[in-house]
Structure formats: C-alpha cells, structure tokens
Amino acid sequence: MLVERLQDSNLEISRIALTNLVDEVRSATTSVTSVPKSLKFLKPHYPAIKSNFNNLPDSDFKVFFSI
C-alpha cells in the first residue's frame, strides 16, 4: 500500500508514504549483516519506485526520496 501511495500525484501523500517506508526499514533492521524483511518485500516493487523517482520534478521531495 505504501508503494502505491508513493506514486500518488499529491506530494504530501507521497511524502507520508516515503516517511513510513523509511521508518519501516529502519525499525526492521536488527543486524548489520541481515537484510531486513521489509527490503526483501520491496524488491519486486523496485521498478515502480525507480520509475516514480525518475518522473519526479526536481524538488526537496526528490532529494529526500533519493536518500
């Protein structure tokens, strides 16, 4: 659902979704050597996330998205 919201045309909804994704990945990290399950889940969604990023206009949100 967060990946779908990330693609929303409303940047505020996209920003909230991205913030939630970042929080989810950070909180799921238990060890430096293990890949968090949240990243394993996001792998099939990577092309959609990458496409969405490439279609964003240059802005502070795009900089946040790239981090």
CNS distance restraints for C-alpha pairs under 8 A (distance, minus, plus):
assign (resid   1 and name CA) (resid   5 and name CA) 6.25 0.50 0.50
assign (resid   2 and name CA) (resid   6 and name CA) 5.98 0.50 0.50
assign (resid   2 and name CA) (resid  17 and name CA) 5.21 0.50 0.50
assign (resid   2 and name CA) (resid  18 and name CA) 7.44 0.50 0.50
assign (resid   2 and name CA) (resid  20 and name CA) 7.57 0.50 0.50
assign (resid   2 and name CA) (resid  21 and name CA) 6.89 0.50 0.50
assign (resid   3 and name CA) (resid   7 and name CA) 6.69 0.50 0.50
assign (resid   3 and name CA) (resid  17 and name CA) 7.31 0.50 0.50
assign (resid   3 and name CA) (resid  45 and name CA) 7.31 0.50 0.50
assign (resid   3 and name CA) (resid  49 and name CA) 7.09 0.50 0.50
assign (resid   4 and name CA) (resid   8 and name CA) 6.94 0.50 0.50
assign (resid   5 and name CA) (resid  13 and name CA) 6.47 0.50 0.50
assign (resid   5 and name CA) (resid  14 and name CA) 5.75 0.50 0.50
assign (resid   5 and name CA) (resid  17 and name CA) 5.85 0.50 0.50
assign (resid   6 and name CA) (resid  13 and name CA) 7.12 0.50 0.50
assign (resid   6 and name CA) (resid  14 and name CA) 4.26 0.50 0.50
assign (resid   6 and name CA) (resid  15 and name CA) 7.24 0.50 0.50
assign (resid   6 and name CA) (resid  17 and name CA) 5.42 0.50 0.50
assign (resid   6 and name CA) (resid  18 and name CA) 6.24 0.50 0.50
assign (resid   6 and name CA) (resid  49 and name CA) 7.78 0.50 0.50
assign (resid   6 and name CA) (resid  52 and name CA) 7.96 0.50 0.50
assign (resid   7 and name CA) (resid  14 and name CA) 6.46 0.50 0.50
assign (resid   7 and name CA) (resid  49 and name CA) 7.73 0.50 0.50
assign (resid   7 and name CA) (resid  52 and name CA) 6.11 0.50 0.50
assign (resid   8 and name CA) (resid  13 and name CA) 6.61 0.50 0.50
assign (resid   8 and name CA) (resid  14 and name CA) 5.81 0.50 0.50
assign (resid   9 and name CA) (resid  14 and name CA) 7.59 0.50 0.50
assign (resid  10 and name CA) (resid  14 and name CA) 6.45 0.50 0.50
assign (resid  11 and name CA) (resid  15 and name CA) 5.93 0.50 0.50
assign (resid  11 and name CA) (resid  61 and name CA) 7.86 0.50 0.50
assign (resid  12 and name CA) (resid  16 and name CA) 6.30 0.50 0.50
assign (resid  13 and name CA) (resid  17 and name CA) 6.24 0.50 0.50
assign (resid  14 and name CA) (resid  18 and name CA) 6.09 0.50 0.50
assign (resid  15 and name CA) (resid  19 and name CA) 6.08 0.50 0.50
assign (resid  15 and name CA) (resid  61 and name CA) 7.15 0.50 0.50
assign (resid  16 and name CA) (resid  20 and name CA) 6.17 0.50 0.50
assign (resid  17 and name CA) (resid  21 and name CA) 6.18 0.50 0.50
assign (resid  18 and name CA) (resid  22 and name CA) 6.16 0.50 0.50
assign (resid  18 and name CA) (resid  65 and name CA) 7.19 0.50 0.50
assign (resid  19 and name CA) (resid  23 and name CA) 6.16 0.50 0.50
assign (resid  20 and name CA) (resid  24 and name CA) 6.05 0.50 0.50
assign (resid  21 and name CA) (resid  25 and name CA) 6.24 0.50 0.50
assign (resid  22 and name CA) (resid  26 and name CA) 6.12 0.50 0.50
assign (resid  23 and name CA) (resid  27 and name CA) 5.99 0.50 0.50
assign (resid  24 and name CA) (resid  28 and name CA) 6.04 0.50 0.50
assign (resid  24 and name CA) (resid  38 and name CA) 6.98 0.50 0.50
assign (resid  25 and name CA) (resid  29 and name CA) 6.45 0.50 0.50
assign (resid  25 and name CA) (resid  36 and name CA) 6.89 0.50 0.50
assign (resid  25 and name CA) (resid  38 and name CA) 5.80 0.50 0.50
assign (resid  25 and name CA) (resid  39 and name CA) 6.79 0.50 0.50
assign (resid  28 and name CA) (resid  36 and name CA) 5.65 0.50 0.50
assign (resid  28 and name CA) (resid  37 and name CA) 7.11 0.50 0.50
assign (resid  28 and name CA) (resid  38 and name CA) 6.83 0.50 0.50
assign (resid  29 and name CA) (resid  34 and name CA) 7.69 0.50 0.50
assign (resid  29 and name CA) (resid  35 and name CA) 7.44 0.50 0.50
assign (resid  29 and name CA) (resid  36 and name CA) 5.36 0.50 0.50
assign (resid  30 and name CA) (resid  34 and name CA) 7.43 0.50 0.50
assign (resid  30 and name CA) (resid  36 and name CA) 7.47 0.50 0.50
assign (resid  35 and name CA) (resid  39 and name CA) 6.78 0.50 0.50
assign (resid  35 and name CA) (resid  40 and name CA) 7.17 0.50 0.50
assign (resid  36 and name CA) (resid  40 and name CA) 6.64 0.50 0.50
assign (resid  37 and name CA) (resid  41 and name CA) 6.10 0.50 0.50
assign (resid  38 and name CA) (resid  42 and name CA) 6.25 0.50 0.50
assign (resid  39 and name CA) (resid  43 and name CA) 6.32 0.50 0.50
assign (resid  41 and name CA) (resid  45 and name CA) 7.94 0.50 0.50
assign (resid  42 and name CA) (resid  46 and name CA) 6.30 0.50 0.50
assign (resid  45 and name CA) (resid  49 and name CA) 6.28 0.50 0.50
assign (resid  46 and name CA) (resid  50 and name CA) 5.96 0.50 0.50
assign (resid  47 and name CA) (resid  51 and name CA) 6.02 0.50 0.50
assign (resid  48 and name CA) (resid  52 and name CA) 6.08 0.50 0.50
assign (resid  49 and name CA) (resid  53 and name CA) 6.22 0.50 0.50
assign (resid  50 and name CA) (resid  54 and name CA) 6.24 0.50 0.50
assign (resid  51 and name CA) (resid  55 and name CA) 6.29 0.50 0.50
assign (resid  52 and name CA) (resid  56 and name CA) 6.47 0.50 0.50
assign (resid  53 and name CA) (resid  62 and name CA) 6.99 0.50 0.50
assign (resid  53 and name CA) (resid  65 and name CA) 7.22 0.50 0.50
assign (resid  53 and name CA) (resid  66 and name CA) 7.85 0.50 0.50
assign (resid  56 and name CA) (resid  62 and name CA) 6.51 0.50 0.50
assign (resid  57 and name CA) (resid  62 and name CA) 7.21 0.50 0.50
assign (resid  58 and name CA) (resid  62 and name CA) 6.05 0.50 0.50
assign (resid  58 and name CA) (resid  63 and name CA) 7.86 0.50 0.50
assign (resid  59 and name CA) (resid  63 and name CA) 6.59 0.50 0.50
assign (resid  60 and name CA) (resid  64 and name CA) 6.26 0.50 0.50
assign (resid  61 and name CA) (resid  65 and name CA) 5.99 0.50 0.50
assign (resid  62 and name CA) (resid  66 and name CA) 6.14 0.50 0.50
assign (resid  63 and name CA) (resid  67 and name CA) 6.60 0.50 0.50
